[in-house]
Every structure is written in structure tokens, then in C-alpha cells.
Amino acid sequence: MEKFTVVDGQRRTRSLSYTLVAARAAAKRAGVTRLADVTGLARFGIPVFQAVRPHSRSLSVSQGKGLTRMAAMVSALLEATELSIAEAFDAAPQGAPLSIDADTRDLWYEAPRDALAIRLDSAQERPFAEARNLFSGAPAMVPRDLLSLDFTRSRATDIARTSAGLATGNTHDEAAVAAVAEVLERHLEARFRHFGPRERRACELDLASIADPTLQWLIRRIGGRGFALRAWSLGQAAGIAAFRCVITDGAQAGHVLPPAAGSGCHTEKRVALLRAMLEAIQSRITIVAGARDDLTPADYARGSQLSLALALGGLCFGSGPLHWDRIADCPLTEPADMLTQLLAVAESQSPLSVLLFTHERPHPALVVVHAFAPGLEDLCRERLTTPTPARERIAPIIVARIADSRPVLFVGPSLPLAQIPGTIEVRPPAVCGDLSDLLADPPPAIGLIDGCFEIAPTVWHKEILDLLALGVPVLGGASLGALRAAELHEQGMIGVGAIFESYRDGATNRDDAVMISHAPPQLGNIPLSIALVDAEAALHAVEMPPAERRMLQRIVRTMGFADRTWPAALTLYEARTGRRAVVSIDALNAASSLKQADARLLVAALLAARASSPIEPPPMTSFYKSMRATRFRARR
């Protein structure tokens, strides 16, 4: 009988190395073009990766987290894989059954349930697929439009399509455990939403009472990096370990991002809390990276106010009263036993059955399932209780080239404006929508060097693909442009320079290696820190003792991108070695910048660029349509 074993603080039936091989193969077939290390986008030092699928029909970017790099890579690749499987599922094939029996009608339409549970409109005819009733083991029917995550197709008005309950495992039971646990987690989150301040305060966890060494280490890591962590037990009434964790900025100056939240549910309480904390860390890094299709500018606003509201809403600023020993704990090792325990909790919350659908295998070593619990609540269905807004019209694409128009270059701190000829139209570092704005009147060529992070969503893959579909050459290099070119060079984007080549070939995969802190455009985008690629190049170019070079390399590689300066690095060197470095700040500052060199190459290539052969347009997902419509209204 298969058993779960501890794998990097979590539970799996196979080793991570075994799973990673299968996940890489499945993700390649799913269209993943790059696996990026985004750990350094925040100061936690906890591995977070993202898998990029430019031609996705839902989210182009999938995240993964873990206590080790391998765990995070597996997590990101499996999420991308399962999304691609659900996107490809046909919601309305020929011959799918439309008629339903009394049990199916009761399950989806008629039986009593709470407002945020699933209740379908019986007036809408829809095809069904056969799944399994996990309470009885008997066959059961599930609506096919719930199974499909193809966001290029319009949905029924009573359907909230979500990936909740979609899970991948090495075995069927492993995948089923993850799927049912997530459905329960969403339900308990929805119940927590209705708690008043005193109820929330009562279930807030006393972090100091936790005795587990791994959890203690992670809590210290979060606090030691300048963040505040709070955790609530969601499963006290249900008798299961489920947590919601929220991370906020500590007493830091400058731009404050909104709180980042994460949840986790498991029969074993240490695993549940670990998942919640890791997901909160991942959520923070996801906001900074800004590449997910479901992010909007509103997700970056009012960070200070929301953090204060969170504290006031819980009637406290300190640790909670709930002791760790009072959390339900059931450390089972066999997946079948764990699934039985989760289903018992689900049945205690609603008598309506939990259903499990098994998708086609993306790889012989992987199983993808989707769990549905019509009687359990989910906050994503909240929007279905309000009238559906009028359908948005996206900005029309009018291909009307101007013969003497100049190529457009998005650039900021990577290259001084004095080095850019007047034959190029210069625009500030790009954010999401800046490139898609050019679709209505495309320039002869577009260069992407710099983009913004932390303050808004960054450049999406689909807006670049849309320009390539018009035959507009899009070039990238030196900074954000190098990342996008590495992810889209197979689709026709032109990468320029050594930094792009390093990302393309996999020699570099850290997104933060090109990131810096810089002044606002009003002050000329002056760099305030040094990119890792420039720091590494300077350490190789400047004469110094080999041992000193190795130590400084370790220092700059572990510094946050906003803190990486030569004075700070040399101060750390002296603190760690007890002696001053031989190399001087002046010598390091005088070293040539690899980013600037690549940026100059891109400028030259941009001037020489010619129209390219159009490619196939990207899938027009609801996320992309909404972004285009919002930008169109703003321009109008």
C-alpha cells in the first residue's frame, strides 16, 4: 500500500527528484517556455518559482513554492501542467449527455445549500461528464463547463470557473487528497469571512506556542526579514487543521504593498500551517513579479490602509490567544486514510456529496483530478450573487502604420537618455497595458528594456504576442526585456545581448538578477542599487585576490536587489572577515555595465529592425479582454 513520506516538510508518495523529471516533461508538452526563479523579488529567501506558458487559455504564469528549490520547481511545473489539462478539456463535445437523473438534479440544483455553495440554474441546458461520488463510491455526473478552464470561451452566468480542487499527484489518492483539502480550505475561508472581530481574535494563533522546529524557523525568517506575520485557525469548529496566514510590511519607509495572504488545510497541523505560510510568501512575490493575468492595478493600491485595517479588524496588533496544542492534529501516513478523514470533515459541513473527476494523464507518472463539493462555500462565487455587468468591448485593433513614425523604446535606469538617438521615441519603463496600447496604431518596431515592478502589474506576454501577430518586430534585452525575450523567443520576439542569451540558455534563471531600485522618472530614473548581473561582471573584471572575489560574490548574490550597493557589500565583507577589502569602491564603480552594453545593442538593433512575418494571435482570455477594455476606457 502506498504511503506518504515527509518531503521538504510536506507529504508525497514519490521523491521530488522523481516527480521533477515527470513534471518537466509534462510542462514542456503543456507549452511552458521558461521556469523562472523569482525568490529574490522579496527578502524572505524562501524558494518561489514561476512557470511561463505564453499561449495559455487561462493564466500565463503559474507559481510554485517550497522549502527547497526543487520543491518550488515541482510545484510551479505541476500547476502549469494541470491548468493546461483543464484548459484543453472540451466543455461541450458532441454526444455529451444532457439529461440528468433525480440524484444529479438534487445535487446541483435543488437541495438546500448556503449562498456561496454551487447552485446551478436548471433553465440552462448543459452537458455532463461522469465523475465519482467520494461519499458512496458510485458514479456521479458533473457539469462539463465546471471542468473546463478555457477562459477564451464565454461561461454560463451561473458558473464561477475556478481551479480550486484541481490537483496533481504521483498517484490517484495523492492527487485526491490535495484536491479535497483545497475544496475544504476554500469553504473554511468563506466561513471565516463572516466572523466578527471577537471571533477572529479568538481563533488567532499564538505563534510563540508552536514547538515544531521547521515552523519556528520559518516564522523567525519572516519576522527577521522585516515582515509581520499573523495566522488564524479556520478549522476549529470543523475539527481539522486549516489556517489563514497574512504577511504585511513591517515598519518600512516607501511604497507599502497590500497584505499577502495564504491558506492551507491538511489532516496534520504542521503541514497545514506550513502550506499557509509558504502560500503567503508566494502571494507577496507574485504581486512583486506582476506577471499573472489576473492581477490589476487595484491589487497594488492602499497597502498602508489595508494593513492598518487588518490590525484594527482583529482588535489587536500582537500575537493571538489560541495555543498550538488546541489545534486538531491527525498525522496519518496512508493517502487513503487521509482522504477518508478529509471526507468525514466535508460531510460534517454539508450532506451534499463531494465529486472527483479524473482528467487525462499528462504523463505516465502523474495524475490530474478535479474535486467539486456543491454544498461547500467558496468566496469566488460571491460575484455571481450580484447582477452580471454588461460585456466589455475591447479596444479595436486598427492597423494604420504611419510611414515616418519612429520605433518606440521602453527604457529607464538601464541606459541614459543621452545615449538614445532622437530617431527613437522614448517611453518610461513599461507596465501592463503599455504595449497593448500600441496595437491601435503600431510603430514600425518596439524595444523593451525596462519595466516596473511592485507598483503595478508588469508587461504581459499576450500583449507582446498580439504585436507580433501584426508583424511588428518586438525586441527585448538588458532587463525585463531580456526576461520576456527568453520566454517568447520561440514565438518570434527578438532577444538581444548577453543577458538575454544567458536567460535563454538557462545559465541564469533568477529574475531578480536584472532588477534594481531606482529614482522616479521625475528624477531621471537614476539607479539606486546595482543589478546582480552588473555586480557579477564587475567582480570578474576588477583585479582582486581570489578569496576576496569569492566572498564578495557570495555577498552580492544573497543581497536583496534594492539593497545591493558597493558600499553595503564592502561593509558586509569587512563585518564577515574582520578586514577591509583590497578592491576599492571607485574601481568597482568604474567597471563597465553589462546592462548598459546590452541596452546599446538593443538600440542599434531597434533602428535596423524590419517588419516580420505575422504569427498566430494569442488566445483572447477574459483576463486579457478585461485589461484591454480597461486601458481603452482610460485612453478614451
C-alpha positions in Angstrom: 0.0 0.0 0.0 1.3 3.5 -0.9 2.3 5.8 2.0 3.1 9.4 2.3 6.6 10.4 3.4 8.0 13.7 4.5 9.4 15.6 1.5 10.8 19.0 2.4 8.3 19.4 5.2 5.3 18.2 3.1 3.7 14.9 2.1 4.3 13.0 -1.1 4.3 9.3 -2.2 7.4 9.8 -4.5 10.7 11.6 -4.2 10.9 15.2 -5.5 13.6 14.2 -8.0 11.4 11.5 -9.5 8.5 14.0 -9.6 10.6 16.7 -11.1 11.6 14.6 -14.1 7.9 13.8 -14.9 6.9 17.4 -14.2 9.5 18.9 -16.6 8.3 16.5 -19.4 4.6 17.3 -18.8 5.2 21.0 -18.6 7.1 21.1 -21.9 4.2 19.4 -23.6 1.9 22.0 -21.9 3.8 24.9 -23.5 6.0 26.1 -20.7 8.8 28.2 -22.2 10.7 29.1 -19.1 10.9 28.2 -15.4 12.0 31.3 -13.6 13.4 31.7 -10.1 11.6 34.7 -8.5 12.8 34.0 -5.0 14.8 37.2 -4.9 11.9 39.5 -5.6 11.3 39.6 -1.9 13.6 39.3 1.1 12.3 36.1 2.5 14.9 33.8 0.9 12.3 31.1 0.6 12.2 29.5 -2.9 9.5 30.6 -5.3 9.4 29.7 -9.0 7.1 30.6 -11.8 6.4 28.6 -15.0 5.5 30.7 -18.1 3.0 29.4 -20.7 2.6 32.3 -23.2 -0.2 30.6 -25.2 -2.3 29.6 -22.1 -6.1 29.8 -22.2 -6.2 30.8 -18.5 -3.2 32.1 -16.6 0.1 32.5 -18.5 2.1 32.3 -15.3 1.9 29.6 -12.6 3.7 29.8 -9.3 5.2 27.2 -7.0 6.8 27.4 -3.6 8.6 25.1 -1.2 11.3 24.9 1.5 13.8 23.9 -1.3 14.4 25.0 -4.9 13.4 21.5 -6.1 10.1 21.6 -4.2 9.3 25.0 -5.6 10.1 24.0 -9.2 7.9 20.9 -8.9 5.1 23.0 -7.5 5.2 25.5 -10.4 5.5 23.0 -13.1 2.6 20.8 -11.8 0.4 23.9 -11.5 1.1 24.8 -15.1 0.5 21.3 -16.2 -2.8 20.8 -14.5 -4.1 24.2 -15.8 -3.2 23.2 -19.4 -5.1 19.9 -19.0 -8.2 21.7 -17.7 -7.9 24.3 -20.5 -7.9 21.6 -23.1 -11.0 19.9 -21.7 -13.9 20.3 -24.1 -16.9 21.7 -22.3 -19.4 20.8 -25.0 -18.4 17.8 -27.1 -20.8 16.1 -29.5 -22.8 13.4 -27.8 -22.2 14.5 -24.2 -25.3 13.6 -22.0 -27.7 16.5 -21.4 -30.4 14.6 -19.4 -29.9 14.1 -15.7 -31.4 11.8 -13.1 -33.1 12.9 -9.8 -29.9 12.5 -7.7 -27.9 14.7 -10.1 -30.7 17.3 -10.2 -30.9 17.3 -6.4 -27.1 17.6 -6.1 -26.6 20.6 -8.4 -30.0 22.3 -8.5 -32.5 21.6 -5.7 -31.1 20.5 -2.4 -30.7 23.3 0.3 -27.3 25.0 0.5 -25.6 28.2 1.6 -25.4 31.3 -0.6 -21.7 30.7 -1.7 -22.2 27.0 -2.5 -22.8 25.8 -6.0 -26.4 26.1 -7.2 -26.9 25.8 -10.9 -29.7 27.3 -13.0 -32.0 24.5 -14.0 -33.2 26.6 -17.0 -29.8 26.4 -18.6 -29.2 23.2 -20.6 -25.6 21.9 -20.2 -23.7 18.7 -21.0 -22.3 16.5 -18.1 -19.3 14.2 -17.6 -19.1 11.2 -15.4 -17.2 11.5 -12.2 -17.1 9.6 -8.9 -19.1 10.2 -5.7 -16.4 10.1 -3.0 -19.0 9.6 -0.3 -20.6 6.5 -1.8 -18.1 5.4 -4.5 -20.8 5.4 -7.1 -20.7 7.2 -10.5 -21.9 10.7 -10.5 -22.4 13.5 -13.0 -20.5 16.8 -13.1 -21.3 19.7 -15.5 -18.6 19.9 -18.1 -18.4 23.7 -18.1 -17.2 23.4 -14.5 -14.4 21.2 -15.6 -13.1 23.4 -18.4 -10.8 26.3 -17.6 -10.7 27.6 -21.1 -11.1 31.3 -20.4 -11.3 32.2 -24.1 -14.8 30.9 -24.1 -17.8 32.6 -22.5 -19.1 30.9 -19.4 -22.7 30.3 -18.3 -23.9 33.1 -16.0 -24.4 30.7 -13.1 -20.8 29.2 -13.3 -17.8 30.6 -11.4 -14.9 28.8 -13.1 -12.0 28.2 -10.7 -9.0 26.0 -10.3 -10.0 25.2 -6.7 -10.0 21.4 -6.3 -7.7 20.9 -9.3 -4.7 18.9 -8.2 -1.8 16.7 -9.5 -0.2 13.8 -7.7 2.1 10.9 -8.4 -0.9 8.6 -7.6 -4.7 9.0 -7.7 -5.1 9.1 -4.0 -2.3 11.6 -3.5 -4.0 13.9 -6.1 -7.4 13.3 -4.5 -6.1 14.3 -1.0 -4.7 17.6 -2.3 -7.9 18.3 -4.3 -10.4 17.7 -1.4 -8.2 19.5 1.1 -8.3 22.6 -1.2 -12.0 22.5 -1.5 -12.3 22.3 2.3 -9.8 25.1 2.6 -11.9 27.4 0.4 -15.1 26.5 2.4 -13.4 27.3 5.7 -12.1 30.6 4.3 -15.6 31.6 3.3 -16.9 30.8 6.8 -14.1 32.8 8.3 -15.2 35.8 6.2 -18.4 36.0 8.3 -16.6 36.1 11.6 -16.8 39.2 13.7 -13.7 40.8 15.3 -14.1 38.9 18.6 -14.5 35.6 16.8 -11.4 36.3 14.7 -9.4 37.3 17.7 -10.4 34.0 19.5 -9.0 31.9 16.6 -5.8 33.9 16.1 -2.8 31.7 16.7 -0.2 32.4 19.3 2.9 31.9 17.1 5.2 31.6 20.1 3.4 28.5 21.3 4.4 26.5 18.2 7.0 23.9 19.1 7.8 22.5 15.6 11.4 23.4 14.6 10.6 23.9 10.9 7.7 26.2 11.6 9.7 28.1 14.2 12.5 28.6 11.7 10.1 29.9 9.1 8.3 32.3 11.5 11.7 33.7 12.6 12.8 34.1 8.9 9.6 36.1 8.0 10.0 38.4 11.1 13.7 38.7 10.7 13.3 40.0 7.1 11.2 42.9 8.2 7.7 41.5 7.8 4.9 40.9 10.2 3.1 37.5 10.3 -0.3 36.7 11.6 -2.2 33.3 11.5 -5.8 32.2 12.2 -7.1 28.7 12.7 -10.0 28.3 10.3 -10.9 24.7 11.3 -11.6 24.9 15.0 -15.3 24.3 14.6 -14.8 21.6 11.9 -12.2 19.7 13.8 -9.5 20.0 11.2 -6.2 21.8 10.8 -6.7 24.8 8.4 -5.0 28.1 8.6 -5.0 31.6 7.0 -1.8 33.5 7.2 -1.2 37.1 6.3 2.1 38.9 5.8 2.4 42.6 6.0 5.2 45.1 5.6 6.9 46.0 8.9 8.0 49.5 9.8 9.4 50.3 6.4 9.6 53.5 4.5 8.5 54.0 0.9 5.9 52.1 -1.0 3.9 49.6 1.1 2.3 46.7 -0.7 -1.1 45.3 0.5 -1.1 42.3 2.8 -0.3 39.0 1.2 -2.4 36.0 2.3 -2.1 32.3 2.1 -4.2 29.3 3.3 -3.7 25.7 3.9 -5.7 22.6 5.0 -4.4 19.2 6.0 -5.0 16.5 8.5 -1.6 17.2 10.0 -1.5 20.6 11.5 2.2 21.3 10.9 1.7 20.6 7.2 -1.4 22.8 7.0 0.4 25.8 8.7 3.5 25.3 6.6 1.4 25.4 3.4 -0.4 28.6 4.5 2.8 30.4 5.3 4.5 29.4 2.1 1.5 30.4 0.1 1.5 33.9 1.8 5.2 34.2 0.8 4.4 33.2 -2.7 1.5 35.7 -2.8 3.8 38.5 -1.9 6.3 37.6 -4.6 3.5 37.1 -7.1 2.5 40.7 -6.6 6.1 42.0 -7.0 6.6 39.9 -10.1 3.3 41.3 -11.5 3.1 38.9 -14.5 -0.1 36.9 -13.6 -3.0 37.6 -15.9 -5.5 38.1 -13.1 -3.6 41.0 -11.4 -5.0 44.6 -11.7 -3.6 48.0 -10.6 -6.1 47.8 -7.7 -4.1 44.9 -6.3 -1.2 47.4 -5.6 -3.1 50.2 -4.0 -3.7 51.2 -0.4 -1.1 49.0 1.2 -0.8 51.0 4.4 -4.5 51.4 4.9 -5.3 47.8 4.3 -2.5 46.7 6.8 -3.9 49.0 9.4 -7.5 47.8 8.7 -6.3 44.2 9.2 -4.9 45.1 12.6 -7.9 47.0 13.7 -10.3 44.4 12.4 -8.7 41.8 14.7 -8.8 44.1 17.7 -5.1 43.7 18.2 -1.6 44.3 17.0 0.1 41.5 19.0 0.1 37.7 19.0 -3.2 35.8 19.2 -4.6 33.8 22.2 -5.0 30.4 20.6 -2.4 27.9 21.7 -0.9 25.5 19.2 -1.9 22.5 21.4 -5.6 23.3 20.8 -5.3 22.7 17.0 -6.7 19.4 15.7 -4.0 17.1 14.5 -4.2 13.8 12.8 -0.8 12.8 11.3 -1.7 9.9 9.0 0.7 8.3 6.6 -1.5 6.5 4.1 -3.3 8.6 1.4 -6.4 6.5 1.6 -6.8 7.1 5.3 -6.1 10.8 4.9 -8.8 11.1 2.2 -11.3 9.3 4.5 -10.6 11.8 7.2 -11.0 14.8 4.9 -14.3 13.5 3.5 -15.6 13.0 7.0 -14.9 16.7 7.7 -16.6 17.6 4.4 -19.7 15.6 5.2 -19.9 17.3 8.6 -20.1 20.6 6.8 -22.6 19.6 4.2 -24.5 16.4 3.4 -24.1 17.0 -0.4 -21.6 14.7 -1.9 -18.0 15.5 -2.9 -17.3 14.5 -6.5 -14.0 13.7 -8.1 -13.3 13.8 -11.9 -10.1 12.3 -13.3 -8.6 14.1 -16.3 -6.3 12.5 -18.9 -2.8 11.9 -17.6 -0.3 14.5 -18.7 2.5 11.9 -18.1 2.5 8.2 -17.0 3.8 9.2 -13.6 1.3 12.0 -12.9 -2.5 12.0 -12.2 -4.7 15.1 -12.5 -8.0 15.3 -10.7 -10.7 18.0 -10.1 -12.8 17.8 -6.9 -16.2 19.5 -6.5 -18.3 20.0 -3.4 -21.7 21.6 -4.4 -22.6 22.0 -0.7 -19.4 23.8 0.4 -18.8 27.5 0.0 -16.2 29.4 -2.0 -15.7 33.2 -2.0 -15.1 33.2 -5.7 -18.8 32.7 -6.1 -19.6 35.9 -4.4 -19.6 37.8 -7.6 -22.4 35.5 -9.0 -24.8 36.8 -6.4 -24.7 40.3 -8.0 -26.1 41.2 -11.5 -23.7 40.4 -14.3 -22.1 43.6 -15.7 -22.5 44.5 -19.3 -20.0 42.8 -21.5 -16.8 44.9 -22.0 -15.7 45.8 -25.5 -12.0 45.5 -26.1 -10.1 48.2 -27.9 -10.3 47.8 -31.6 -7.1 47.0 -33.5 -6.7 49.3 -36.4 -3.6 48.6 -38.3 -2.7 52.0 -39.7 1.1 52.4 -39.9 2.5 55.9 -40.3 5.3 55.9 -42.8 7.6 58.2 -40.9 6.7 57.0 -37.4 9.6 56.3 -35.1 10.3 53.0 -33.3 9.2 53.0 -29.6 11.6 52.1 -26.8 10.6 51.5 -23.2 13.7 52.4 -21.1 14.5 53.8 -17.7 17.6 53.3 -15.5 19.4 50.8 -17.8 20.5 53.4 -20.3 21.0 57.2 -20.1 18.7 59.1 -22.4 21.7 60.9 -23.9 22.8 57.6 -25.5 19.5 57.2 -27.4 19.2 58.9 -30.8 16.2 61.2 -31.5 15.0 58.9 -34.2 13.6 56.7 -31.4 10.6 57.6 -29.4 11.5 57.0 -25.7 8.9 56.0 -23.2 9.3 55.3 -19.5 9.6 51.7 -18.0 6.6 49.7 -19.1 3.8 48.4 -17.1 0.9 46.1 -18.1 -1.0 47.5 -21.0 1.6 49.9 -22.3 2.5 47.6 -25.2 -1.1 46.7 -25.9 -1.9 50.4 -26.2 0.2 50.4 -29.3 -2.0 47.9 -31.1 -4.4 50.6 -32.4 -1.5 52.5 -34.2 1.6 50.2 -34.1 5.0 51.8 -34.6 7.5 50.2 -37.1 9.3 48.4 -34.2 9.2 48.2 -30.4 12.1 47.8 -28.0 11.6 46.7 -24.4 14.4 47.2 -21.9 12.9 48.3 -18.6 9.7 47.6 -16.8 8.2 48.5 -13.4 7.8 46.1 -10.5 5.9 46.4 -7.2 3.8 49.4 -8.2 1.7 47.8 -10.9 1.3 44.6 -13.0 4.2 44.3 -15.4 4.2 43.6 -19.1 2.1 40.6 -20.0 3.1 38.0 -22.6 -0.1 38.2 -24.6 0.3 41.9 -25.4 3.7 41.1 -26.9 2.3 38.2 -28.8 -0.5 40.4 -30.1 2.0 42.9 -31.6 4.0 40.0 -33.2 0.7 38.8 -34.7 0.5 42.2 -36.6 4.0 41.7 -37.9 5.5 44.3 -35.6 9.0 43.3 -34.5 9.4 43.4 -30.7 12.9 43.4 -29.3 14.0 42.8 -25.7 17.2 42.8 -23.8 19.2 44.1 -20.8 16.5 43.9 -18.1 12.8 43.0 -18.2 13.1 42.9 -21.9 15.6 40.1 -21.6 13.2 38.0 -19.4 10.3 38.4 -21.9 12.5 37.7 -24.9 13.8 34.5 -23.2 10.2 33.4 -22.6 9.0 34.4 -26.1 11.9 34.0 -28.5 10.4 30.8 -29.8 7.2 32.8 -30.6 9.1 35.4 -32.6 10.3 38.0 -30.1 13.9 39.1 -30.8 16.3 38.8 -27.9 19.4 41.0 -27.9 22.6 40.8 -25.8 24.5 38.6 -23.4 21.9 38.8 -20.6 19.1 37.6 -22.9 21.3 34.7 -24.1 22.1 33.7 -20.5 18.4 33.5 -19.7 17.5 31.8 -23.0 20.1 29.1 -22.4 19.3 28.5 -18.8 22.6 29.7 -17.4 20.7 32.3 -15.4 17.1 31.9 -14.2 16.9 34.4 -11.3 14.5 37.2 -12.3 16.0 39.5 -9.7 19.4 39.3 -11.3 18.4 42.3 -13.6 16.3 44.2 -11.0 17.4 47.4 -9.3 15.9 50.1 -7.2 15.8 53.5 -8.9 14.5 57.0 -8.6 11.2 58.0 -10.2 11.1 59.4 -13.8 10.9 62.9 -12.5 14.4 62.5 -11.2 15.7 60.7 -14.3 15.3 57.1 -13.2 18.7 57.3 -11.5 19.8 53.8 -10.3 19.9 53.5 -6.5 21.3 49.9 -6.4 23.3 47.6 -8.7 21.9 44.7 -10.7 23.3 41.3 -9.9 24.4 40.8 -13.5 26.4 44.0 -13.3 27.9 43.2 -9.9 29.0 39.8 -11.1 30.5 41.3 -14.2 32.4 43.9 -12.2 33.8 41.3 -9.8 35.2 39.3 -12.7 36.7 42.4 -14.4 38.4 44.1 -11.5 41.7 42.8 -10.1 41.4 41.4 -6.5 42.6 38.4 -4.5 40.6 35.2 -5.5 39.4 34.6 -1.9 38.1 38.2 -1.8 36.3 37.8 -5.1 34.6 34.6 -3.9 33.4 36.2 -0.7 32.1 39.3 -2.5 30.3 37.1 -5.0 28.5 35.3 -2.1 27.6 38.6 -0.6 26.1 40.2 -3.7 24.2 37.0 -4.6 22.4 37.0 -1.3 21.6 40.7 -1.0 18.2 42.0 -1.9 18.0 43.8 -5.2 17.1 47.1 -3.5 19.9 46.8 -1.0 22.7 45.8 -3.4 25.2 48.6 -3.5 29.0 48.5 -3.4 29.3 50.4 0.0 26.8 47.9 1.6 28.6 44.9 0.0 32.1 46.1 1.2 30.7 46.8 4.7 29.3 43.3 4.9 32.7 41.9 3.7 34.5 43.7 6.5 32.0 42.5 9.1 32.3 38.9 8.0 36.1 38.8 7.5 37.3 41.3 10.0 39.4 43.1 7.4 38.8 45.7 4.7 38.6 44.6 1.1 41.6 45.3 -1.1 39.4 46.4 -4.0 38.1 50.0 -3.8 34.5 51.3 -4.4 35.9 53.5 -7.2 37.3 50.5 -9.1 34.1 48.6 -8.8 32.0 51.6 -9.9 34.3 52.2 -12.9 33.6 48.7 -14.2 31.5 48.6 -17.4 27.8 47.8 -17.0 26.6 44.7 -18.8 23.1 46.0 -18.8 24.2 49.2 -20.5 26.1 47.3 -23.1 23.1 45.1 -23.9 20.8 48.2 -24.0 23.1 49.9 -26.5 23.0 46.8 -28.7 19.2 46.8 -28.5 19.1 50.4 -29.6 21.2 49.6 -32.6 19.1 46.5 -33.4 15.9 48.6 -33.0 16.9 51.1 -35.6 17.7 48.3 -38.1 14.5 46.3 -37.4 12.2 45.5 -40.2 8.6 44.1 -40.3 8.4 40.4 -39.5 6.1 37.7 -40.6 2.9 37.7 -38.5 2.4 34.9 -36.0 -0.9 33.4 -34.8 -2.7 35.8 -32.4 -2.6 34.8 -28.7 -5.7 33.2 -27.0 -8.0 36.0 -26.1 -8.7 35.2 -22.5 -11.3 37.0 -20.3 -8.3 38.4 -18.3 -6.7 39.9 -21.4 -10.0 41.2 -22.7 -10.7 43.0 -19.4 -7.3 44.6 -19.3 -7.6 45.8 -22.9 -11.0 47.2 -22.2 -9.8 49.0 -19.1 -6.9 50.6 -20.9 -9.2 51.5 -23.8 -11.5 53.4 -21.5 -8.6 55.2 -19.8 -7.2 56.3 -23.2 -10.7 57.4 -24.4 
